Amino acid sequence: MPLRSRKPEAAAPGRLGPLAKLPVFHDLRGRRAVVAGGSSAAAWKAELLAAAGAHVNIYAPSTGEDMDNLLRHGPADGRFAIHGRRWTPDVMEGAAIAVADAEDDQEAAAFATAARAAGAPVNVIDNPVFCDFQFGAIVNRSPVVIGISTDGAAPILGQAIRRKIETLLHPSIALWAALARNMRGHVLDRVAQGLARRDFWESFADLAFAGRPPASVTDPDALREALAIARHATGRVTLVGAGPGDAELLTLKAMRALQSADVILFDDLVSDDVLELARREARRLMVGKRGGRASCSQDDTNSLMVRLALEGKHVVRLKSGDPMIFGRAGEEIACLERAGVPVEIVSGITAGVAMAASLRVSLTHRETAQSVRFVTGCAKTGRLPADLDWRGLADRKTTTIYYMAGATAPEIADRLMAAGYPANGSAMMVSNVSRQETRWSGPLYALGDAARSRDPDRPVLIGIGDVFRSVQTGSSQESAQDRQQAR
């Protein structure tokens, strides 16, 4: 019975989840800051405030070695003033921020009360009960500044996240950000508001992430290059592989495409976790196709991509797995090229490879398999393709992964056994690869029964080959009685 066609559906825009703390960036340049205490912790906070341009007044009857060194070398910005006495409530007058390394809760409470009475947000070091804000970990590529908070739950984790970001951001990003600040007036005068201006800044970002610094922060060549890209910018389509579902398996290039999209056309199988990483302003339309369900026609999807791109939009066609493996990418690329729409491909991790990684199985183990095949288990008719080479697929030296094969698994098993594959050969069935997986492993002759009891709402991969022998465990393990029955 032919499936009815459905039109693309608009998905709800991404929503911001709960925040443990509101991340804000406080302008302290030239403003008064109060720091109480002469300890190492107080010295670090004083240095941080001065680096932001504050005039830091330090109240401490005595100071430790770190504070002495800080005062001797001076601040990176702002200025220090040391007062060799304890703080008193009157020192809060005119303060934009107040920080204390309090000796006990009594002093912490008094300090917080005095600061709040003066209208200054307060932080008592290592005493969150009396804090209006927390500092968190910082990645400094000023004027790019990244703050990281774990809401005090895991400071070491915050530091680990900071180190990870430090490795991803080239130090030259600070120079590019400074150049962007100096270019803003030129861009406002020379680039039209709206899509053209956003295309300009995206082109500029591409230059910034190339890993090389500009000649200077007033580099006219960089400005001219980015302007030229922006002037010639047109709508385009990027076919992006979303991988098997786990958002952490996305490539960096896929992330950047999602963050620059105007419209995202996504498959049913693309996970919410992946969509959560997309640009929040992007319009999202579900155009996916699932076996046995009403689906958008491929012609409708092609027409929509072309129309949106010709309107000047950056369209991301987000596909489960890899676009070039059972993703109808060939039809879409041909349609876009006929319409003169630029198209780029961003590879993703295909489900068969993700399954192998999840199982810790080498698909081409040199002692077992000399090749690997990816085979569709569902043609346009909803059944197995009529022209599959079953004798070739029954080769024991080849590992075969069948995609979209949940409904056709019984026939696959029958056809393989008819072509000479041993009935007690190793078979594997995995649903929802990389996301709440369910697995079955056992002899090939039992695959059909296992497939009939599967959850039909979960995408299924079937693996056939001796490489899966190592994962036949538990209730799915083949017994001696099973082997005897198979003979």
C-alpha positions in Angstrom: 0.0 0.0 0.0 1.7 3.3 -1.1 2.5 5.7 1.7 0.8 9.2 1.6 3.1 12.1 1.3 3.4 14.8 3.9 4.6 18.4 3.8 7.6 19.7 5.7 6.7 20.4 9.3 7.9 23.4 11.3 9.5 22.3 14.5 9.4 24.4 17.7 12.3 26.7 18.1 15.0 25.7 20.6 14.3 26.8 24.1 16.7 27.8 26.8 16.8 25.4 29.7 17.1 26.4 33.4 20.3 28.3 34.4 21.9 27.7 37.7 23.4 31.2 37.4 23.0 34.1 35.0 26.3 34.6 33.1 27.0 38.4 32.9 30.0 40.5 32.0 30.5 43.4 34.3 32.2 46.6 33.1 34.5 47.7 35.9 36.8 50.0 34.0 37.6 53.0 36.2 35.3 51.9 38.9 36.0 51.3 42.6 36.4 47.8 43.8 36.8 46.7 47.5 38.9 43.6 48.5 39.1 42.6 52.1 42.0 40.4 53.1 45.7 39.9 52.3 45.7 36.2 51.5 46.6 34.4 48.3 42.9 34.0 47.4 42.3 37.7 47.9 45.4 38.5 45.8 44.0 36.4 42.9 40.7 38.2 43.1 42.4 41.6 43.3 44.5 40.8 40.2 41.4 39.7 38.3 39.4 42.9 39.2 42.3 45.1 38.2 42.8 43.2 34.9 39.2 44.3 34.2 40.2 47.9 34.7 38.9 48.4 38.2 40.5 50.7 40.8 41.0 48.0 43.5 41.2 49.1 47.2 42.7 46.4 49.3 42.0 46.4 53.1 44.3 44.2 55.1 46.3 44.8 58.3 48.8 42.3 57.0 49.6 40.7 53.6 51.0 37.4 52.4 53.7 36.7 49.9 51.3 36.4 46.9 49.7 39.8 47.7 53.1 41.4 48.2 54.3 40.1 44.8 51.2 41.3 43.2 51.5 44.8 44.6 55.2 44.9 43.7 54.7 44.0 40.1 51.5 46.0 39.6 48.3 45.3 37.7 47.8 44.4 34.1 45.3 47.2 33.9 43.4 49.4 36.5 45.3 50.2 39.7 45.8 49.0 43.3 45.6 51.0 46.5 46.6 49.2 49.7 45.1 50.2 53.1 46.9 48.6 56.0 43.8 48.2 58.1 40.7 46.1 58.3 37.7 47.1 56.3 34.8 49.1 57.8 31.3 49.6 56.4 32.2 53.2 55.2 34.7 51.8 52.7 31.8 50.5 50.6 30.7 54.0 49.5 30.9 54.2 45.7 32.0 50.5 45.3 30.9 48.7 42.1 31.9 45.3 43.5 33.1 43.9 46.8 35.1 40.8 47.6 36.3 39.4 50.9 38.4 36.5 52.2 36.5 36.5 55.6 38.0 34.9 58.7 34.6 33.4 59.8 30.9 33.5 59.1 30.4 36.5 61.4 32.7 38.6 59.3 31.3 37.2 56.1 27.8 38.2 57.1 28.8 41.7 58.2 30.8 42.2 54.9 27.9 41.0 52.8 25.4 43.2 54.6 27.6 46.4 54.3 28.2 45.7 50.6 24.6 45.2 49.8 23.6 48.3 51.7 25.9 50.2 49.4 24.4 48.6 46.3 27.6 46.6 45.6 27.4 42.9 44.5 29.4 40.8 46.9 31.5 37.7 46.8 32.9 36.0 50.0 35.6 33.6 48.9 34.7 29.9 49.5 31.5 30.9 51.3 28.7 30.8 48.7 25.9 31.4 51.3 27.0 35.1 51.4 27.7 35.5 47.6 25.7 37.4 45.1 27.9 36.1 42.3 30.7 33.6 41.6 33.8 34.1 39.5 34.2 30.7 37.8 37.0 29.7 35.4 38.0 32.1 32.7 39.4 31.7 29.2 41.1 35.0 28.4 41.4 36.0 24.7 40.5 39.5 25.5 38.4 41.2 24.1 37.0 37.6 23.8 36.4 36.5 27.4 34.8 33.1 28.2 33.4 32.4 31.7 32.8 28.9 33.0 30.6 28.1 36.0 29.6 24.8 37.6 27.6 26.6 40.2 30.2 25.7 42.8 29.4 22.0 42.4 32.7 21.0 40.7 35.4 23.6 40.4 38.0 21.1 39.2 35.6 20.1 36.3 35.3 23.8 35.5 39.1 24.1 35.2 39.2 21.0 33.0 36.6 22.6 30.7 38.7 25.7 30.6 41.8 23.8 29.5 39.8 22.0 26.8 38.5 25.4 25.4 42.1 26.8 25.6 43.3 24.1 23.3 40.5 24.8 20.8 40.9 28.6 20.6 44.0 29.7 18.8 45.6 32.6 20.6 45.3 34.8 17.5 41.5 34.9 18.1 42.2 37.9 20.4 43.8 39.9 17.6 40.9 39.1 15.3 38.4 40.2 17.9 40.3 43.4 18.3 40.3 43.9 14.5 36.6 43.3 14.5 36.1 46.0 17.1 38.1 48.4 15.0 36.2 47.5 11.8 32.7 47.9 13.1 32.3 51.5 11.9 33.5 50.5 8.4 31.2 47.6 8.2 28.2 49.7 9.3 28.9 52.2 6.6 29.7 49.7 3.8 27.7 46.6 4.3 23.9 46.5 4.1 22.0 45.5 7.3 20.5 42.1 7.5 21.7 39.0 5.6 24.6 40.7 3.8 26.0 42.0 7.1 25.7 38.6 8.8 27.3 36.9 5.8 30.2 39.4 6.2 30.7 38.6 9.9 30.5 34.8 9.2 33.1 35.3 6.5 35.2 37.2 8.9 34.8 34.4 11.5 36.1 32.0 8.9 39.3 34.0 8.6 39.6 34.3 12.4 39.4 30.5 12.8 42.0 29.8 10.1 44.7 29.7 12.8 46.8 32.6 11.6 46.9 36.2 13.0 46.0 39.3 11.0 48.8 41.5 9.9 47.6 44.0 12.5 44.5 44.8 14.3 43.8 47.5 11.6 44.7 45.2 8.7 43.1 46.6 5.6 43.8 43.4 3.6 41.7 41.3 6.0 38.9 43.9 5.7 39.0 43.9 1.9 39.1 40.0 1.8 36.1 39.6 4.1 34.2 42.4 2.3 34.8 40.7 -1.0 33.5 37.4 0.3 30.4 39.1 1.8 29.6 41.0 -1.5 29.6 37.7 -3.4 27.8 35.7 -0.8 24.7 34.0 -2.0 22.4 31.4 -0.6 23.9 28.0 -0.2 23.1 24.5 1.0 25.3 22.4 3.3 24.6 18.7 3.6 25.6 17.9 7.1 26.1 14.4 8.6 24.6 14.4 12.1 26.1 11.1 13.0 24.2 8.2 14.7 22.6 10.4 17.3 25.1 11.1 20.1 25.8 14.9 19.8 29.4 14.4 20.9 30.1 12.5 17.7 29.5 15.6 15.5 32.5 17.0 13.7 33.7 20.6 14.4 32.8 21.5 10.9 29.2 20.2 11.4 29.0 22.3 14.5 30.0 25.4 12.6 27.5 24.8 9.9 24.7 24.4 12.5 25.7 27.6 14.1 25.6 29.6 10.9 22.4 28.2 9.4 19.3 30.3 8.6 17.2 27.2 8.0 17.7 23.6 9.1 15.9 20.8 7.3 16.4 17.7 9.4 15.6 14.0 9.3 13.3 12.2 11.8 16.3 10.3 13.1 18.3 13.4 14.0 18.4 13.6 17.8 17.2 16.5 19.9 20.7 16.7 21.4 22.1 17.5 18.0 19.5 20.1 17.2 20.2 21.7 20.6 23.6 22.7 19.2 22.1 24.7 16.3 21.8 28.4 16.0 18.8 29.3 18.1 17.5 31.8 15.5 17.5 29.2 12.7 14.2 28.1 11.4 13.8 24.3 11.8 11.7 22.1 9.4 11.4 18.3 9.8 11.5 16.7 6.3 12.6 13.2 7.4 11.7 9.9 5.9 11.0 6.8 7.9 10.1 3.4 6.6 6.4 2.6 7.1 5.4 6.1 7.9 4.0 9.2 6.1 7.0 11.1 4.8 7.9 14.2 2.9 8.5 13.4 -0.7 12.1 13.8 -1.9 10.8 16.2 -4.6 9.3 18.5 -1.9 12.5 18.5 0.0 14.6 19.3 -3.1 12.3 22.1 -4.1 12.3 23.6 -0.6 16.1 23.6 -0.5 16.4 25.3 -3.8 13.8 27.9 -3.0 15.3 28.8 0.3 18.8 29.0 -1.1 17.7 31.2 -3.9 16.2 33.6 -1.3 19.7 34.0 0.0 19.5 31.6 3.0 22.1 29.3 4.3 20.3 26.0 4.3 21.6 23.1 6.4 20.2 19.8 5.3 20.9 17.8 8.4 21.0 14.0 7.8 21.4 11.1 10.2 24.7 9.4 9.9 26.7 10.4 6.9 25.0 12.2 4.0 26.8 10.1 1.4 25.6 6.7 2.7 22.0 5.8 2.1 21.1 9.5 2.6 19.8 10.4 -1.0 22.6 12.9 -1.2 23.1 12.2 -4.8 19.6 13.2 -5.8 19.8 16.4 -3.7 23.3 17.4 -5.0 22.1 16.9 -8.6 19.0 19.0 -8.0 21.0 21.9 -6.4 23.6 21.9 -9.1 20.9 22.1 -11.8 19.5 25.2 -10.0 22.9 26.8 -9.7 22.9 26.6 -5.9 26.3 26.1 -4.2 26.5 23.0 -2.1 29.0 21.7 0.4 29.2 18.3 2.1 30.1 17.8 5.7 30.8 14.2 6.5 29.3 12.5 9.6 29.9 9.2 11.3 27.8 6.6 9.6 25.8 4.3 11.9 27.7 1.1 10.9 31.0 2.5 12.0 29.4 3.9 15.2 28.0 0.4 15.9 31.5 -1.1 15.5 32.9 1.4 17.9 30.2 0.8 20.5 30.7 -2.9 20.3 34.5 -2.6 20.2 34.5 -4.7 17.1 36.9 -4.2 14.2 34.8 -4.7 11.0 37.9 -5.6 9.1 39.8 -7.7 11.7 42.7 -9.1 9.7 42.2 -12.6 11.0 38.6 -12.7 10.2 37.4 -10.2 7.5 39.1 -8.9 4.4 36.4 -6.3 3.5 33.3 -4.7 4.7 30.0 -3.9 2.9 27.2 -1.5 3.7 24.0 -2.8 2.2 20.5 -1.3 2.2 17.9 -3.5 3.7 15.0 -1.5 2.3 14.4 -0.4 -1.3 11.8 2.2 -2.4 9.2 -0.6 -2.3 9.7 -1.1 1.4 11.2 -4.6 0.7 14.7 -5.9 0.0 16.2 -4.8 -3.3 15.5 -7.4 -5.9 19.0 -7.4 -7.4 21.3 -8.0 -4.4 24.2 -10.4 -5.0 23.4 -12.9 -2.2 26.2 -15.3 -3.2 28.7 -12.4 -2.7 27.0 -11.3 0.5 27.4 -14.8 1.9 31.2 -14.6 1.7 32.6 -15.5 5.1 35.6 -13.2 4.7 33.3 -10.1 4.4 31.6 -8.2 7.2 28.2 -6.9 6.1 26.1 -4.2 7.7 22.5 -3.9 6.7 20.9 -0.5 7.1 17.1 0.0 7.6 16.8 -3.7 7.9 14.5 -4.2 10.9 11.5 -5.4 8.9 13.5 -7.3 6.3 15.8 -9.1 8.8 13.9 -12.5 8.5 14.3 -12.5 4.7 17.9 -11.4 5.0 18.7 -14.4 7.2 16.8 -16.8 4.9 18.5 -15.5 1.7 21.9 -15.7 3.2 21.5 -19.3 4.4 20.1 -20.2 1.0 23.2 -18.8 -0.5 25.5 -20.9 1.7 26.1 -18.8 4.8 26.2 -21.1 7.8 23.0 -21.1 9.9 25.0 -20.8 13.1 27.1 -17.9 11.7 27.4 -14.8 13.8 24.6 -12.2 13.6 24.2 -8.9 15.5 21.2 -6.5 15.7 21.6 -3.1 17.4 18.8 -0.6 17.8 19.4 3.1 18.5 23.1 3.1 17.9 25.0 5.4 20.3 21.7 6.4 22.1 20.1 4.0 24.7 21.2 1.0 22.6 19.5 -2.3 22.7 21.4 -5.3 21.4 20.8 -8.8 20.3 23.5 -11.3 19.2 23.2 -14.9 18.2 23.2 -17.4 15.3 21.9 -16.3 11.9 19.0 -18.7 12.0 17.6 -16.9 15.1 17.8 -13.4 13.6 14.3 -13.5 12.1 12.6 -14.3 15.4 14.7 -11.6 17.2 13.8 -9.0 14.6 10.1 -9.7 14.9 10.2 -8.8 18.6 12.1 -5.6 18.1 10.7 -2.1 18.9 9.5 -0.9 15.5 10.1 2.8 16.5 13.8 2.3 16.9 16.2 2.3 13.9 17.9 -1.0 13.5 21.3 -2.2 12.1 22.0 -5.8 11.3 25.6 -7.0 11.3 26.6 -10.4 9.8 30.1 -11.8 10.0 32.6 -13.7 12.1 33.9 -10.4 13.6 30.7 -10.4 15.8 31.5 -13.7 17.4 33.2 -12.0 20.3 30.0 -10.2 21.4 27.8 -13.2 21.5 27.2 -13.3 25.2 24.5 -13.6 27.8 21.0 -14.9 26.8 21.8 -14.4 23.2 24.7 -16.8 23.3 24.4 -19.8 21.0 24.0 -23.1 22.8 25.1 -26.5 21.8 21.5 -27.5 21.3 21.0 -24.5 19.0 24.0 -25.6 16.9 22.6 -29.2 16.7 19.2 -27.9 15.6 20.9 -25.7 13.0 22.5 -28.7 11.4 
